[in-house]
Amino acid sequence: MRHEDLNTPILNQSTEHPFPKREPIKHLLIGSPKAVNSTIHYLQVIGYASVGDWSPLLPTANPGEFMSILSRQILMQ
């Protein structure tokens, strides 16, 4: 290796995807409180998101219908 090579920073060894990019995504569950909570717990069981990551149940404009939101940053390839 030449001396000048040691002083040259390596900016990018792969020109295709130099740095992983993260993008926000929101999941929205809408349904009865039982259905929404059941789905939230199932997603925790399979390791996707913890129960505490979801918003509290919020009523929608429809009687008996509720929603919960999960915001995540996902890695884009």
PQR file with spaces between the fields and no chain letter, atoms N, CA, C, O and H, PARSE charges and radii, in Angstrom:
ATOM       1  N    MET     1       0.852   -1.179    0.000 -0.4000 1.5000
ATOM       2  CA   MET     1       0.000    0.000    0.000 -0.0000 2.0000
ATOM       3  C    MET     1       0.894    1.236    0.000  0.5500 1.7000
ATOM       4  O    MET     1       1.887    1.292    0.726 -0.5500 1.4000
ATOM       5  N    ARG     2       0.546    2.202   -0.797 -0.4000 1.5000
ATOM       6  CA   ARG     2       1.334    3.434   -0.873 -0.0000 2.0000
ATOM       7  C    ARG     2       0.970    4.361    0.273  0.5500 1.7000
ATOM       8  O    ARG     2      -0.117    4.258    0.842 -0.5500 1.4000
ATOM       9  H    ARG     2      -0.261    2.157   -1.386  0.4000 1.0000
ATOM      10  N    HIS     3       1.876    5.262    0.611 -0.4000 1.5000
ATOM      11  CA   HIS     3       1.666    6.209    1.702 -0.0000 2.0000
ATOM      12  C    HIS     3       0.440    7.077    1.466  0.5500 1.7000
ATOM      13  O    HIS     3      -0.335    7.327    2.390 -0.5500 1.4000
ATOM      14  H    HIS     3       2.759    5.346    0.149  0.4000 1.0000
ATOM      15  N    GLU     4       0.260    7.539    0.225 -0.4000 1.5000
ATOM      16  CA   GLU     4      -0.893    8.400   -0.050 -0.0000 2.0000
ATOM      17  C    GLU     4      -2.215    7.644    0.089  0.5500 1.7000
ATOM      18  O    GLU     4      -3.246    8.261    0.357 -0.5500 1.4000
ATOM      19  H    GLU     4       0.889    7.336   -0.525  0.4000 1.0000
ATOM      20  N    ASP     5      -2.205    6.317   -0.088 -0.4000 1.5000
ATOM      21  CA   ASP     5      -3.404    5.518    0.108 -0.0000 2.0000
ATOM      22  C    ASP     5      -3.841    5.521    1.569  0.5500 1.7000
ATOM      23  O    ASP     5      -5.036    5.466    1.861 -0.5500 1.4000
ATOM      24  H    ASP     5      -1.367    5.816   -0.306  0.4000 1.0000
ATOM      25  N    LEU     6      -2.897    5.585    2.470 -0.4000 1.5000
ATOM      26  CA   LEU     6      -3.219    5.580    3.902 -0.0000 2.0000
ATOM      27  C    LEU     6      -3.910    6.864    4.336  0.5500 1.7000
ATOM      28  O    LEU     6      -4.673    6.861    5.301 -0.5500 1.4000
ATOM      29  H    LEU     6      -1.926    5.630    2.233  0.4000 1.0000
ATOM      30  N    ASN     7      -3.655    7.945    3.642 -0.4000 1.5000
ATOM      31  CA   ASN     7      -4.225    9.240    4.015 -0.0000 2.0000
ATOM      32  C    ASN     7      -5.518    9.557    3.273  0.5500 1.7000
ATOM      33  O    ASN     7      -6.150   10.577    3.548 -0.5500 1.4000
ATOM      34  H    ASN     7      -3.035    7.948    2.858  0.4000 1.0000
ATOM      35  N    THR     8      -5.911    8.720    2.360 -0.4000 1.5000
ATOM      36  CA   THR     8      -7.125    8.952    1.591 -0.0000 2.0000
ATOM      37  C    THR     8      -8.279    8.221    2.266  0.5500 1.7000
ATOM      38  O    THR     8      -8.251    6.995    2.376 -0.5500 1.4000
ATOM      39  H    THR     8      -5.398    7.891    2.137  0.4000 1.0000
ATOM      40  N    PRO     9      -9.290    8.950    2.719 -0.5600 1.5000
ATOM      41  CA   PRO     9     -10.415    8.265    3.363  0.2800 2.0000
ATOM      42  C    PRO     9     -11.179    7.404    2.366  0.5500 1.7000
ATOM      43  O    PRO     9     -11.352    7.765    1.202 -0.5500 1.4000
ATOM      44  N    ILE    10     -11.624    6.272    2.851 -0.4000 1.5000
ATOM      45  CA   ILE    10     -12.446    5.398    2.020 -0.0000 2.0000
ATOM      46  C    ILE    10     -13.888    5.830    2.232  0.5500 1.7000
ATOM      47  O    ILE    10     -14.459    5.616    3.301 -0.5500 1.4000
ATOM      48  H    ILE    10     -11.484    5.978    3.796  0.4000 1.0000
ATOM      49  N    LEU    11     -14.466    6.433    1.215 -0.4000 1.5000
ATOM      50  CA   LEU    11     -15.820    6.952    1.345 -0.0000 2.0000
ATOM      51  C    LEU    11     -16.868    5.906    1.025  0.5500 1.7000
ATOM      52  O    LEU    11     -17.936    5.879    1.637 -0.5500 1.4000
ATOM      53  H    LEU    11     -14.001    6.607    0.346  0.4000 1.0000
ATOM      54  N    ASN    12     -16.567    5.054    0.077 -0.4000 1.5000
ATOM      55  CA   ASN    12     -17.602    4.147   -0.385 -0.0000 2.0000
ATOM      56  C    ASN    12     -16.964    2.972   -1.108  0.5500 1.7000
ATOM      57  O    ASN    12     -16.400    3.130   -2.190 -0.5500 1.4000
ATOM      58  H    ASN    12     -15.699    5.075   -0.420  0.4000 1.0000
ATOM      59  N    GLN    13     -17.056    1.803   -0.508 -0.4000 1.5000
ATOM      60  CA   GLN    13     -16.517    0.635   -1.183 -0.0000 2.0000
ATOM      61  C    GLN    13     -17.558    0.007   -2.097  0.5500 1.7000
ATOM      62  O    GLN    13     -17.203   -0.690   -3.047 -0.5500 1.4000
ATOM      63  H    GLN    13     -17.515    1.675    0.371  0.4000 1.0000
ATOM      64  N    SER    14     -18.814    0.237   -1.831 -0.4000 1.5000
ATOM      65  CA   SER    14     -19.881   -0.276   -2.676 -0.0000 2.0000
ATOM      66  C    SER    14     -20.708    0.910   -3.162  0.5500 1.7000
ATOM      67  O    SER    14     -21.305    1.629   -2.359 -0.5500 1.4000
ATOM      68  H    SER    14     -19.103    0.804   -1.059  0.4000 1.0000
ATOM      69  N    THR    15     -20.741    1.107   -4.445 -0.4000 1.5000
ATOM      70  CA   THR    15     -21.482    2.256   -4.965 -0.0000 2.0000
ATOM      71  C    THR    15     -22.977    1.999   -5.017  0.5500 1.7000
ATOM      72  O    THR    15     -23.758    2.930   -5.214 -0.5500 1.4000
ATOM      73  H    THR    15     -20.257    0.523   -5.097  0.4000 1.0000
ATOM      74  N    GLU    16     -23.390    0.738   -4.840 -0.4000 1.5000
ATOM      75  CA   GLU    16     -24.812    0.427   -4.945 -0.0000 2.0000
ATOM      76  C    GLU    16     -25.598    0.966   -3.748  0.5500 1.7000
ATOM      77  O    GLU    16     -26.547    1.726   -3.942 -0.5500 1.4000
ATOM      78  H    GLU    16     -22.755   -0.018   -4.680  0.4000 1.0000
ATOM      79  N    HIS    17     -25.235    0.598   -2.530 -0.4000 1.5000
ATOM      80  CA   HIS    17     -25.914    1.048   -1.320 -0.0000 2.0000
ATOM      81  C    HIS    17     -24.862    1.315   -0.243  0.5500 1.7000
ATOM      82  O    HIS    17     -24.562    0.427    0.554 -0.5500 1.4000
ATOM      83  H    HIS    17     -24.465   -0.020   -2.373  0.4000 1.0000
ATOM      84  N    PRO    18     -24.299    2.519   -0.208 -0.5600 1.5000
ATOM      85  CA   PRO    18     -23.210    2.774    0.739  0.2800 2.0000
ATOM      86  C    PRO    18     -23.653    2.712    2.203  0.5500 1.7000
ATOM      87  O    PRO    18     -22.905    2.217    3.046 -0.5500 1.4000
ATOM      88  N    PHE    19     -24.834    3.197    2.513 -0.4000 1.5000
ATOM      89  CA   PHE    19     -25.319    3.201    3.886 -0.0000 2.0000
ATOM      90  C    PHE    19     -26.743    2.681    3.909  0.5500 1.7000
ATOM      91  O    PHE    19     -27.549    3.042    3.052 -0.5500 1.4000
ATOM      92  H    PHE    19     -25.441    3.599    1.828  0.4000 1.0000
ATOM      93  N    PRO    20     -27.062    1.842    4.876 -0.5600 1.5000
ATOM      94  CA   PRO    20     -28.459    1.382    4.975  0.2800 2.0000
ATOM      95  C    PRO    20     -29.382    2.585    5.192  0.5500 1.7000
ATOM      96  O    PRO    20     -29.064    3.489    5.964 -0.5500 1.4000
ATOM      97  N    LYS    21     -30.493    2.585    4.523 -0.4000 1.5000
ATOM      98  CA   LYS    21     -31.446    3.684    4.640 -0.0000 2.0000
ATOM      99  C    LYS    21     -32.645    3.218    5.444  0.5500 1.7000
ATOM     100  O    LYS    21     -33.170    2.125    5.229 -0.5500 1.4000
ATOM     101  H    LYS    21     -30.751    1.851    3.895  0.4000 1.0000
ATOM     102  N    ARG    22     -33.069    4.056    6.366 -0.4000 1.5000
ATOM     103  CA   ARG    22     -34.244    3.741    7.166 -0.0000 2.0000
ATOM     104  C    ARG    22     -35.388    4.655    6.739  0.5500 1.7000
ATOM     105  O    ARG    22     -35.193    5.840    6.467 -0.5500 1.4000
ATOM     106  H    ARG    22     -32.643    4.944    6.541  0.4000 1.0000
ATOM     107  N    GLU    23     -36.570    4.084    6.688 -0.4000 1.5000
ATOM     108  CA   GLU    23     -37.761    4.857    6.344 -0.0000 2.0000
ATOM     109  C    GLU    23     -38.836    4.610    7.383  0.5500 1.7000
ATOM     110  O    GLU    23     -38.964    3.501    7.902 -0.5500 1.4000
ATOM     111  H    GLU    23     -36.729    3.122    6.909  0.4000 1.0000
ATOM     112  N    PRO    24     -39.612    5.647    7.688 -0.5600 1.5000
ATOM     113  CA   PRO    24     -40.701    5.447    8.645  0.2800 2.0000
ATOM     114  C    PRO    24     -41.867    4.706    7.998  0.5500 1.7000
ATOM     115  O    PRO    24     -42.153    4.875    6.813 -0.5500 1.4000
ATOM     116  N    ILE    25     -42.521    3.896    8.793 -0.4000 1.5000
ATOM     117  CA   ILE    25     -43.735    3.206    8.354 -0.0000 2.0000
ATOM     118  C    ILE    25     -44.682    3.173    9.542  0.5500 1.7000
ATOM     119  O    ILE    25     -44.250    3.064   10.690 -0.5500 1.4000
ATOM     120  H    ILE    25     -42.289    3.758    9.756  0.4000 1.0000
ATOM     121  N    LYS    26     -45.965    3.268    9.262 -0.4000 1.5000
ATOM     122  CA   LYS    26     -46.977    3.214   10.320 -0.0000 2.0000
ATOM     123  C    LYS    26     -47.928    2.061   10.040  0.5500 1.7000
ATOM     124  O    LYS    26     -48.411    1.886    8.921 -0.5500 1.4000
ATOM     125  H    LYS    26     -46.316    3.357    8.330  0.4000 1.0000
ATOM     126  N    HIS    27     -48.183    1.286   11.076 -0.4000 1.5000
ATOM     127  CA   HIS    27     -49.168    0.210   11.013 -0.0000 2.0000
ATOM     128  C    HIS    27     -50.410    0.689   11.735  0.5500 1.7000
ATOM     129  O    HIS    27     -50.313    1.277   12.812 -0.5500 1.4000
ATOM     130  H    HIS    27     -47.790    1.429   11.985  0.4000 1.0000
ATOM     131  N    LEU    28     -51.551    0.453   11.170 -0.4000 1.5000
ATOM     132  CA   LEU    28     -52.808    0.884   11.761 -0.0000 2.0000
ATOM     133  C    LEU    28     -53.733   -0.319   11.867  0.5500 1.7000
ATOM     134  O    LEU    28     -54.073   -0.953   10.867 -0.5500 1.4000
ATOM     135  H    LEU    28     -51.629   -0.024   10.294  0.4000 1.0000
ATOM     136  N    LEU    29     -54.131   -0.620   13.095 -0.4000 1.5000
ATOM     137  CA   LEU    29     -55.108   -1.684   13.333 -0.0000 2.0000
ATOM     138  C    LEU    29     -56.436   -1.033   13.658  0.5500 1.7000
ATOM     139  O    LEU    29     -56.501   -0.131   14.492 -0.5500 1.4000
ATOM     140  H    LEU    29     -53.855   -0.106   13.907  0.4000 1.0000
ATOM     141  N    ILE    30     -57.486   -1.481   13.011 -0.4000 1.5000
ATOM     142  CA   ILE    30     -58.823   -0.944   13.247 -0.0000 2.0000
ATOM     143  C    ILE    30     -59.778   -2.113   13.435  0.5500 1.7000
ATOM     144  O    ILE    30     -59.802   -3.047   12.633 -0.5500 1.4000
ATOM     145  H    ILE    30     -57.433   -2.214   12.334  0.4000 1.0000
ATOM     146  N    GLY    31     -60.562   -2.050   14.502 -0.4000 1.5000
ATOM     147  CA   GLY    31     -61.543   -3.094   14.758 -0.0000 2.0000
ATOM     148  C    GLY    31     -62.105   -2.969   16.160  0.5500 1.7000
ATOM     149  O    GLY    31     -61.985   -1.926   16.802 -0.5500 1.4000
ATOM     150  H    GLY    31     -60.542   -1.292   15.153  0.4000 1.0000
ATOM     151  N    SER    32     -62.716   -4.041   16.622 -0.4000 1.5000
ATOM     152  CA   SER    32     -63.221   -4.032   17.996 -0.0000 2.0000
ATOM     153  C    SER    32     -62.030   -4.004   18.947  0.5500 1.7000
ATOM     154  O    SER    32     -60.933   -4.417   18.571 -0.5500 1.4000
ATOM     155  H    SER    32     -62.813   -4.888   16.100  0.4000 1.0000
ATOM     156  N    PRO    33     -62.227   -3.527   20.164 -0.5600 1.5000
ATOM     157  CA   PRO    33     -61.103   -3.532   21.116  0.2800 2.0000
ATOM     158  C    PRO    33     -60.498   -4.927   21.281  0.5500 1.7000
ATOM     159  O    PRO    33     -59.280   -5.069   21.389 -0.5500 1.4000
ATOM     160  N    LYS    34     -61.347   -5.953   21.301 -0.4000 1.5000
ATOM     161  CA   LYS    34     -60.855   -7.318   21.463 -0.0000 2.0000
ATOM     162  C    LYS    34     -59.983   -7.737   20.273  0.5500 1.7000
ATOM     163  O    LYS    34     -58.918   -8.324   20.458 -0.5500 1.4000
ATOM     164  H    LYS    34     -62.336   -5.837   21.213  0.4000 1.0000
ATOM     165  N    ALA    35     -60.435   -7.437   19.063 -0.4000 1.5000
ATOM     166  CA   ALA    35     -59.678   -7.821   17.864 -0.0000 2.0000
ATOM     167  C    ALA    35     -58.351   -7.072   17.776  0.5500 1.7000
ATOM     168  O    ALA    35     -57.324   -7.659   17.437 -0.5500 1.4000
ATOM     169  H    ALA    35     -61.301   -6.960   18.912  0.4000 1.0000
ATOM     170  N    VAL    36     -58.376   -5.789   18.078 -0.4000 1.5000
ATOM     171  CA   VAL    36     -57.148   -4.991   18.013 -0.0000 2.0000
ATOM     172  C    VAL    36     -56.157   -5.478   19.066  0.5500 1.7000
ATOM     173  O    VAL    36     -54.986   -5.703   18.760 -0.5500 1.4000
ATOM     174  H    VAL    36     -59.211   -5.313   18.353  0.4000 1.0000
ATOM     175  N    ASN    37     -56.619   -5.641   20.301 -0.4000 1.5000
ATOM     176  CA   ASN    37     -55.717   -6.108   21.368 -0.0000 2.0000
ATOM     177  C    ASN    37     -55.188   -7.509   21.087  0.5500 1.7000
ATOM     178  O    ASN    37     -54.019   -7.790   21.349 -0.5500 1.4000
ATOM     179  H    ASN    37     -57.570   -5.458   20.549  0.4000 1.0000
ATOM     180  N    SER    38     -56.027   -8.382   20.563 -0.4000 1.5000
ATOM     181  CA   SER    38     -55.601   -9.731   20.229 -0.0000 2.0000
ATOM     182  C    SER    38     -54.487   -9.714   19.179  0.5500 1.7000
ATOM     183  O    SER    38     -53.509  -10.453   19.290 -0.5500 1.4000
ATOM     184  H    SER    38     -56.977   -8.154   20.351  0.4000 1.0000
ATOM     185  N    THR    39     -54.643   -8.874   18.172 -0.4000 1.5000
ATOM     186  CA   THR    39     -53.633   -8.769   17.119 -0.0000 2.0000
ATOM     187  C    THR    39     -52.335   -8.194   17.660  0.5500 1.7000
ATOM     188  O    THR    39     -51.256   -8.671   17.310 -0.5500 1.4000
ATOM     189  H    THR    39     -55.438   -8.274   18.082  0.4000 1.0000
ATOM     190  N    ILE    40     -52.423   -7.183   18.505 -0.4000 1.5000
ATOM     191  CA   ILE    40     -51.240   -6.587   19.120 -0.0000 2.0000
ATOM     192  C    ILE    40     -50.475   -7.645   19.919  0.5500 1.7000
ATOM     193  O    ILE    40     -49.249   -7.723   19.833 -0.5500 1.4000
ATOM     194  H    ILE    40     -53.300   -6.796   18.790  0.4000 1.0000
ATOM     195  N    HIS    41     -51.191   -8.452   20.691 -0.4000 1.5000
ATOM     196  CA   HIS    41     -50.533   -9.493   21.482 -0.0000 2.0000
ATOM     197  C    HIS    41     -49.935  -10.576   20.587  0.5500 1.7000
ATOM     198  O    HIS    41     -48.854  -11.090   20.876 -0.5500 1.4000
ATOM     199  H    HIS    41     -52.186   -8.389   20.761  0.4000 1.0000
ATOM     200  N    TYR    42     -50.624  -10.924   19.511 -0.4000 1.5000
ATOM     201  CA   TYR    42     -50.080  -11.909   18.579 -0.0000 2.0000
ATOM     202  C    TYR    42     -48.784  -11.396   17.946  0.5500 1.7000
ATOM     203  O    TYR    42     -47.817  -12.148   17.819 -0.5500 1.4000
ATOM     204  H    TYR    42     -51.502  -10.507   19.276  0.4000 1.0000
ATOM     205  N    LEU    43     -48.761  -10.131   17.553 -0.4000 1.5000
ATOM     206  CA   LEU    43     -47.553   -9.561   16.955 -0.0000 2.0000
ATOM     207  C    LEU    43     -46.390   -9.549   17.938  0.5500 1.7000
ATOM     208  O    LEU    43     -45.231   -9.618   17.531 -0.5500 1.4000
ATOM     209  H    LEU    43     -49.547   -9.520   17.657  0.4000 1.0000
ATOM     210  N    GLN    44     -46.694   -9.462   19.235 -0.4000 1.5000
ATOM     211  CA   GLN    44     -45.628   -9.566   20.234 -0.0000 2.0000
ATOM     212  C    GLN    44     -45.135  -11.014   20.327  0.5500 1.7000
ATOM     213  O    GLN    44     -43.931  -11.256   20.403 -0.5500 1.4000
ATOM     214  H    GLN    44     -47.636   -9.406   19.566  0.4000 1.0000
ATOM     215  N    VAL    45     -46.057  -11.964   20.321 -0.4000 1.5000
ATOM     216  CA   VAL    45     -45.690  -13.384   20.416 -0.0000 2.0000
ATOM     217  C    VAL    45     -44.757  -13.790   19.273  0.5500 1.7000
ATOM     218  O    VAL    45     -43.811  -14.546   19.493 -0.5500 1.4000
ATOM     219  H    VAL    45     -47.035  -11.766   20.260  0.4000 1.0000
ATOM     220  N    ILE    46     -45.011  -13.301   18.061 -0.4000 1.5000
ATOM     221  CA   ILE    46     -44.156  -13.667   16.929 -0.0000 2.0000
ATOM     222  C    ILE    46     -42.910  -12.786   16.831  0.5500 1.7000
ATOM     223  O    ILE    46     -42.102  -12.945   15.916 -0.5500 1.4000
ATOM     224  H    ILE    46     -45.780  -12.687   17.883  0.4000 1.0000
ATOM     225  N    GLY    47     -42.758  -11.853   17.782 -0.4000 1.5000
ATOM     226  CA   GLY    47     -41.535  -11.060   17.855 -0.0000 2.0000
ATOM     227  C    GLY    47     -41.495   -9.834   16.973  0.5500 1.7000
ATOM     228  O    GLY    47     -40.423   -9.275   16.744 -0.5500 1.4000
ATOM     229  H    GLY    47     -43.415  -11.724   18.525  0.4000 1.0000
ATOM     230  N    TYR    48     -42.645   -9.401   16.469 -0.4000 1.5000
ATOM     231  CA   TYR    48     -42.635   -8.234   15.582 -0.0000 2.0000
ATOM     232  C    TYR    48     -42.602   -6.913   16.337  0.5500 1.7000
ATOM     233  O    TYR    48     -41.826   -6.022   15.991 -0.5500 1.4000
ATOM     234  H    TYR    48     -43.516   -9.855   16.655  0.4000 1.0000
ATOM     235  N    ALA    49     -43.434   -6.777   17.361 -0.4000 1.5000
ATOM     236  CA   ALA    49     -43.492   -5.516   18.115 -0.0000 2.0000
ATOM     237  C    ALA    49     -44.015   -5.794   19.509  0.5500 1.7000
ATOM     238  O    ALA    49     -44.895   -6.635   19.697 -0.5500 1.4000
ATOM     239  H    ALA    49     -44.064   -7.500   17.642  0.4000 1.0000
ATOM     240  N    SER    50     -43.478   -5.094   20.471 -0.4000 1.5000
ATOM     241  CA   SER    50     -43.939   -5.229   21.850 -0.0000 2.0000
ATOM     242  C    SER    50     -45.289   -4.541   22.020  0.5500 1.7000
ATOM     243  O    SER    50     -45.615   -3.590   21.308 -0.5500 1.4000
ATOM     244  H    SER    50     -42.763   -4.412   20.318  0.4000 1.0000
ATOM     245  N    VAL    51     -46.050   -5.033   22.962 -0.4000 1.5000
ATOM     246  CA   VAL    51     -47.366   -4.442   23.252 -0.0000 2.0000
ATOM     247  C    VAL    51     -47.217   -2.951   23.552  0.5500 1.7000
ATOM     248  O    VAL    51     -48.039   -2.146   23.114 -0.5500 1.4000
ATOM     249  H    VAL    51     -45.785   -5.805   23.539  0.4000 1.0000
ATOM     250  N    GLY    52     -46.183   -2.583   24.288 -0.4000 1.5000
ATOM     251  CA   GLY    52     -45.965   -1.184   24.670 -0.0000 2.0000
ATOM     252  C    GLY    52     -45.580   -0.267   23.527  0.5500 1.7000
ATOM     253  O    GLY    52     -45.562    0.952   23.695 -0.5500 1.4000
ATOM     254  H    GLY    52     -45.515   -3.237   24.644  0.4000 1.0000
ATOM     255  N    ASP    53     -45.268   -0.835   22.355 -0.4000 1.5000
ATOM     256  CA   ASP    53     -44.904   -0.008   21.201 -0.0000 2.0000
ATOM     257  C    ASP    53     -46.118    0.616   20.514  0.5500 1.7000
ATOM     258  O    ASP    53     -45.985    1.581   19.762 -0.5500 1.4000
ATOM     259  H    ASP    53     -45.283   -1.825   22.218  0.4000 1.0000
ATOM     260  N    TRP    54     -47.294    0.064   20.775 -0.4000 1.5000
ATOM     261  CA   TRP    54     -48.527    0.530   20.133 -0.0000 2.0000
ATOM     262  C    TRP    54     -49.142    1.679   20.910  0.5500 1.7000
ATOM     263  O    TRP    54     -48.947    1.802   22.119 -0.5500 1.4000
ATOM     264  H    TRP    54     -47.402   -0.720   21.386  0.4000 1.0000
ATOM     265  N    SER    55     -49.881    2.514   20.209 -0.4000 1.5000
ATOM     266  CA   SER    55     -50.609    3.600   20.893 -0.0000 2.0000
ATOM     267  C    SER    55     -51.746    2.988   21.709  0.5500 1.7000
ATOM     268  O    SER    55     -52.166    1.860   21.452 -0.5500 1.4000
ATOM     269  H    SER    55     -50.039    2.414   19.226  0.4000 1.0000
ATOM     270  N    PRO    56     -52.236    3.737   22.687 -0.5600 1.5000
ATOM     271  CA   PRO    56     -53.452    3.275   23.374  0.2800 2.0000
ATOM     272  C    PRO    56     -54.600    3.187   22.364  0.5500 1.7000
ATOM     273  O    PRO    56     -54.558    3.825   21.311 -0.5500 1.4000
ATOM     274  N    LEU    57     -55.608    2.405   22.687 -0.4000 1.5000
ATOM     275  CA   LEU    57     -56.775    2.308   21.801 -0.0000 2.0000
ATOM     276  C    LEU    57     -57.444    3.672   21.681  0.5500 1.7000
ATOM     277  O    LEU    57     -57.697    4.351   22.676 -0.5500 1.4000
ATOM     278  H    LEU    57     -55.642    1.887   23.542  0.4000 1.0000
ATOM     279  N    LEU    58     -57.720    4.048   20.456 -0.4000 1.5000
ATOM     280  CA   LEU    58     -58.371    5.322   20.170 -0.0000 2.0000
ATOM     281  C    LEU    58     -59.680    5.045   19.456  0.5500 1.7000
ATOM     282  O    LEU    58     -59.706    4.249   18.518 -0.5500 1.4000
ATOM     283  H    LEU    58     -57.514    3.496   19.648  0.4000 1.0000
ATOM     284  N    PRO    59     -60.773    5.683   19.874 -0.5600 1.5000
ATOM     285  CA   PRO    59     -62.044    5.447   19.184  0.2800 2.0000
ATOM     286  C    PRO    59     -62.018    6.049   17.782  0.5500 1.7000
ATOM     287  O    PRO    59     -61.405    7.091   17.550 -0.5500 1.4000
ATOM     288  N    THR    60     -62.695    5.375   16.852 -0.4000 1.5000
ATOM     289  CA   THR    60     -62.869    5.934   15.509 -0.0000 2.0000
ATOM     290  C    THR    60     -64.245    6.607   15.466  0.5500 1.7000
ATOM     291  O    THR    60     -64.936    6.697   16.481 -0.5500 1.4000
ATOM     292  H    THR    60     -63.193    4.528   17.040  0.4000 1.0000
ATOM     293  N    ALA    61     -64.621    7.067   14.298 -0.4000 1.5000
ATOM     294  CA   ALA    61     -65.934    7.706   14.144 -0.0000 2.0000
ATOM     295  C    ALA    61     -67.068    6.678   14.169  0.5500 1.7000
ATOM     296  O    ALA    61     -68.234    7.045   14.316 -0.5500 1.4000
ATOM     297  H    ALA    61     -64.060    6.994   13.473  0.4000 1.0000
ATOM     298  N    ASN    62     -66.736    5.406   14.027 -0.4000 1.5000
ATOM     299  CA   ASN    62     -67.749    4.355   14.009 -0.0000 2.0000
ATOM     300  C    ASN    62     -67.959    3.787   15.412  0.5500 1.7000
ATOM     301  O    ASN    62     -66.986    3.465   16.093 -0.5500 1.4000
ATOM     302  H    ASN    62     -65.789    5.108   13.908  0.4000 1.0000
ATOM     303  N    PRO    63     -69.195    3.661   15.850 -0.5600 1.5000
ATOM     304  CA   PRO    63     -69.474    3.128   17.191  0.2800 2.0000
ATOM     305  C    PRO    63     -68.889    1.723   17.375  0.5500 1.7000
ATOM     306  O    PRO    63     -69.050    0.851   16.521 -0.5500 1.4000
ATOM     307  N    GLY    64     -68.213    1.526   18.499 -0.4000 1.5000
ATOM     308  CA   GLY    64     -67.641    0.226   18.842 -0.0000 2.0000
ATOM     309  C    GLY    64     -66.348   -0.110   18.122  0.5500 1.7000
ATOM     310  O    GLY    64     -65.812   -1.204   18.294 -0.5500 1.4000
ATOM     311  H    GLY    64     -68.082    2.234   19.193  0.4000 1.0000
ATOM     312  N    GLU    65     -65.841    0.812   17.321 -0.4000 1.5000
ATOM     313  CA   GLU    65     -64.618    0.577   16.557 -0.0000 2.0000
ATOM     314  C    GLU    65     -63.478    1.401   17.141  0.5500 1.7000
ATOM     315  O    GLU    65     -63.649    2.574   17.472 -0.5500 1.4000
ATOM     316  H    GLU    65     -66.277    1.701   17.181  0.4000 1.0000
ATOM     317  N    PHE    66     -62.315    0.771   17.262 -0.4000 1.5000
ATOM     318  CA   PHE    66     -61.145    1.432   17.842 -0.0000 2.0000
ATOM     319  C    PHE    66     -59.944    1.187   16.943  0.5500 1.7000
ATOM     320  O    PHE    66     -59.948    0.296   16.094 -0.5500 1.4000
ATOM     321  H    PHE    66     -62.176   -0.182   16.994  0.4000 1.0000
ATOM     322  N    MET    67     -58.914    2.002   17.152 -0.4000 1.5000
ATOM     323  CA   MET    67     -57.685    1.833   16.383 -0.0000 2.0000
ATOM     324  C    MET    67     -56.473    1.979   17.285  0.5500 1.7000
ATOM     325  O    MET    67     -56.538    2.576   18.360 -0.5500 1.4000
ATOM     326  H    MET    67     -58.911    2.726   17.842  0.4000 1.0000
ATOM     327  N    SER    68     -55.383    1.427   16.829 -0.4000 1.5000
ATOM     328  CA   SER    68     -54.095    1.574   17.495 -0.0000 2.0000
ATOM     329  C    SER    68     -53.047    1.713   16.407  0.5500 1.7000
ATOM     330  O    SER    68     -53.154    1.094   15.348 -0.5500 1.4000
ATOM     331  H    SER    68     -55.330    0.942   15.956  0.4000 1.0000
ATOM     332  N    ILE    69     -52.034    2.525   16.669 -0.4000 1.5000
ATOM     333  CA   ILE    69     -51.020    2.847   15.672 -0.0000 2.0000
ATOM     334  C    ILE    69     -49.644    2.437   16.189  0.5500 1.7000
ATOM     335  O    ILE    69     -49.322    2.623   17.363 -0.5500 1.4000
ATOM     336  H    ILE    69     -51.946    3.027   17.529  0.4000 1.0000
ATOM     337  N    LEU    70     -48.844    1.879   15.290 -0.4000 1.5000
ATOM     338  CA   LEU    70     -47.448    1.547   15.576 -0.0000 2.0000
ATOM     339  C    LEU    70     -46.597    2.246   14.548  0.5500 1.7000
ATOM     340  O    LEU    70     -46.802    2.068   13.347 -0.5500 1.4000
ATOM     341  H    LEU    70     -49.105    1.728   14.336  0.4000 1.0000
ATOM     342  N    SER    71     -45.639    3.044   15.001 -0.4000 1.5000
ATOM     343  CA   SER    71     -44.695    3.718   14.097 -0.0000 2.0000
ATOM     344  C    SER    71     -43.341    3.030   14.233  0.5500 1.7000
ATOM     345  O    SER    71     -42.850    2.829   15.344 -0.5500 1.4000
ATOM     346  H    SER    71     -45.473    3.188   15.976  0.4000 1.0000
ATOM     347  N    ARG    72     -42.746    2.674   13.113 -0.4000 1.5000
ATOM     348  CA   ARG    72     -41.444    2.004   13.108 -0.0000 2.0000
ATOM     349  C    ARG    72     -40.544    2.649   12.071  0.5500 1.7000
ATOM     350  O    ARG    72     -41.009    3.345   11.169 -0.5500 1.4000
ATOM     351  H    ARG    72     -43.144    2.838   12.211  0.4000 1.0000
ATOM     352  N    GLN    73     -39.260    2.409   12.211 -0.4000 1.5000
ATOM     353  CA   GLN    73     -38.278    2.743   11.183 -0.0000 2.0000
ATOM     354  C    GLN    73     -37.816    1.415   10.610  0.5500 1.7000
ATOM     355  O    GLN    73     -37.294    0.574   11.341 -0.5500 1.4000
ATOM     356  H    GLN    73     -38.882    1.844   12.944  0.4000 1.0000
ATOM     357  N    ILE    74     -38.000    1.216    9.307 -0.4000 1.5000
ATOM     358  CA   ILE    74     -37.590   -0.036    8.702 -0.0000 2.0000
ATOM     359  C    ILE    74     -36.368    0.184    7.819  0.5500 1.7000
ATOM     360  O    ILE    74     -36.179    1.255    7.242 -0.5500 1.4000
ATOM     361  H    ILE    74     -38.424    1.900    8.713  0.4000 1.0000
ATOM     362  N    LEU    75     -35.561   -0.836    7.729 -0.4000 1.5000
ATOM     363  CA   LEU    75     -34.355   -0.792    6.922 -0.0000 2.0000
ATOM     364  C    LEU    75     -34.703   -1.087    5.473  0.5500 1.7000
ATOM     365  O    LEU    75     -35.291   -2.124    5.167 -0.5500 1.4000
ATOM     366  H    LEU    75     -35.715   -1.706    8.197  0.4000 1.0000
ATOM     367  N    MET    76     -34.344   -0.185    4.594 -0.4000 1.5000
ATOM     368  CA   MET    76     -34.601   -0.361    3.159 -0.0000 2.0000
ATOM     369  C    MET    76     -33.348   -0.884    2.487  0.5500 1.7000
ATOM     370  O    MET    76     -32.244   -0.427    2.786 -0.5500 1.4000
ATOM     371  H    MET    76     -33.866    0.657    4.843  0.4000 1.0000
ATOM     372  N    GLN    77     -33.506   -1.821    1.598 -0.4000 1.5000
ATOM     373  CA   GLN    77     -32.367   -2.418    0.885 -0.0000 2.0000
ATOM     374  C    GLN    77     -32.188   -1.763   -0.461  0.5500 1.7000
ATOM     375  O    GLN    77     -31.282   -2.128   -1.209 -0.5500 1.4000
ATOM     376  H    GLN    77     -34.402   -2.191    1.355  0.4000 1.0000
